[in-house]
Amino acid sequence: MDLEARSESPPPARSKTKMMQRLMVAFNCVLLGVGVTGGQLLSRLYYSKGGHRQWLSGWLQTGGWPLLLIPLAASYASRRARYGGGAPVLLTPRRILLAAAGLGLIAGVDNFLYAWGLEFLPVSTSAILISTQLVFILFFAFLIVGQRLTPATVNAVALLTVGAVVLGLHVSSDRPPGVTGAQYWLGFALTLGAAVLYGLFMPLVELAYKHAAAGGRALTHEVAMEVQLVIGFVATAFCTVGMIVNKDFQVIPREAKQFELGEARYYMVLVWAAVLWQLFFLGTVGVIFCVHTLLAGILIAVFIPVTEVAAVIFLHEKFSSEKGVALVLSLWGLASYSYGEWNEARAKKKMEAAAEAQAS
């Protein structure tokens, strides 16, 4: 999503805007990477050490939404200081917030599918299947938001997908202890379904942003956080209903006492999982806000090998040669995408310079 095209600032201001945008992109990429890696590891740690509540695990993926109230409250206080009592509490149009509520339901279902599937799969296999969302993101982004496909983009997606397939070559010996064959394939199907749903979810978020910016309205980061707040709240409410029906709240104290790492660490795992997943979703929405949906999908795929290495270190999973090959392919895919974006930006800059020269 090109925010610079909406600005007609003088050259110094434009240069400053570009620098701020690059910093914002980098910041959100870090949030996405830390969140997706840490969130997956802690979610798997919860299951491997004695946790069994799928609705609770799904709840954790968006349960950290109240953290967004801090920057939003600070933003509102700043508006009150500038404009007094007439400052709006929310900057997002109501119809966009209503659409965000619908997106929250999709996110809630997706969270539950992913959490349920992860109970029967190792992190490595789950990450492989989630990476297939790239194909679905590419498909839905093309249909929904008219995402332009370039050779560099297609090449990056192809490389990352091949990396996922290579990782898949070792899954037959990677089944968690105590998981039956039927449970393993159930987890396989659930996680693949979550990838399809998330591939649809991300372009819909970008579409919501485009409608929020319709009519000349400013698309600010506050608007993005308000949309994410509503998505997180509704998704968490959906999983809360599931927890109530499944009687998770009554079981949590007993599960904490039986947790292999101890009761205190059980609650620490839950809290930090909620924080890290919230960082992931905040980073994902930020990348979509600053750039577009496809980059967010590519970054998630790029962090698959990082998650694999982290799983080896912290969860003692095996590091096979396939994982090494996948790491190289993922880095190659990111380099291909980055080069394509840089080359396109350079060509655009030359065209703008030529147009300015002709105008003068």
HELIX and SHEET records of a PDB file:
HELIX    1   1 GLU A    4  ARG A    6  5                                   3    
HELIX    2   2 PRO A   11  SER A   48  1                                  38    
HELIX    3   3 GLN A   54  LEU A   60  1                                   7    
HELIX    4   4 TRP A   65  LEU A   68  5                                   4    
HELIX    5   5 LEU A   69  TYR A   83  1                                  15    
HELIX    6   6 GLY A   84  GLY A   86  5                                   3    
HELIX    7   7 ARG A   94  LEU A  118  1                                  25    
HELIX    8   8 VAL A  123  SER A  131  1                                   9    
HELIX    9   9 GLN A  133  ILE A  144  1                                  12    
HELIX   10  10 PRO A  151  LEU A  167  1                                  17    
HELIX   11  11 GLY A  168  SER A  173  5                                   6    
HELIX   12  12 GLY A  181  ALA A  212  1                                  32    
HELIX   13  13 ALA A  214  GLY A  216  5                                   3    
HELIX   14  14 HIS A  221  VAL A  245  1                                  25    
HELIX   15  15 ASP A  248  GLN A  258  1                                  11    
HELIX   16  16 GLU A  263  CYS A  290  1                                  28    
HELIX   17  17 THR A  293  PHE A  314  1                                  22    
HELIX   18  18 SER A  321  ALA A  359  1                                  39    
END                                                                             
